[in-house]
Amino acid sequence: MPKKATVNPEMCIGCGLCVGSAPSVFTLDEEGKAVGAEIPAEDESAVEEAVASCPVGAIATE
């Protein structure tokens, strides 16, 4: 089963670091908050980097 990245919109400050780390997985919505998606196998390390670099700890993987 593929992994998915999720972002807590109440915690997200919209800094965009996750989008910079893994643009195929993260986007910013109309409110400037990050939104996650399914994680392609080739982007798993980039998503791990995004999780580690999120300044507010808003990203999780499942």
C-alpha positions in Angstrom: 0.0 0.0 0.0 1.5 3.4 -1.0 2.4 5.9 1.7 0.6 9.2 1.9 1.8 12.6 3.3 -0.7 14.5 5.4 -0.4 18.1 6.7 -2.3 19.4 9.7 -3.8 22.6 8.3 -4.2 24.1 11.8 -0.5 23.8 12.5 0.8 24.7 9.0 2.2 28.2 8.6 2.6 28.0 4.9 6.4 28.4 4.8 6.7 26.2 1.7 9.7 24.2 2.7 7.9 21.0 2.0 6.9 22.1 -1.5 10.6 23.0 -2.1 11.7 19.6 -0.8 9.1 17.4 -2.6 7.1 19.4 -5.1 5.5 16.2 -6.6 3.9 15.5 -3.2 3.2 18.9 -1.6 1.3 21.8 -2.9 -0.1 25.0 -1.3 -3.8 25.5 -1.3 -5.7 28.8 -1.9 -5.2 29.7 1.8 -1.4 29.2 1.5 -1.4 26.0 3.6 0.4 22.9 2.5 -1.5 19.8 1.2 0.1 16.4 1.0 -0.6 13.5 -1.4 0.5 10.0 -2.2 4.2 9.5 -2.0 5.9 8.0 -5.1 8.7 5.5 -4.1 11.3 7.7 -5.7 10.3 10.7 -3.5 10.3 9.0 -0.1 13.7 10.5 1.0 12.5 14.0 -0.1 9.4 13.6 2.0 11.5 12.5 5.0 13.5 15.7 4.5 10.2 17.7 4.4 9.0 16.1 7.6 12.3 16.8 9.4 12.5 20.4 8.1 8.9 21.5 8.9 9.3 24.2 11.5 6.0 23.4 13.2 5.9 19.6 12.8 2.7 19.7 10.8 3.6 16.9 8.4 3.0 13.2 9.0 3.2 10.1 6.8 1.0 7.1 6.9 
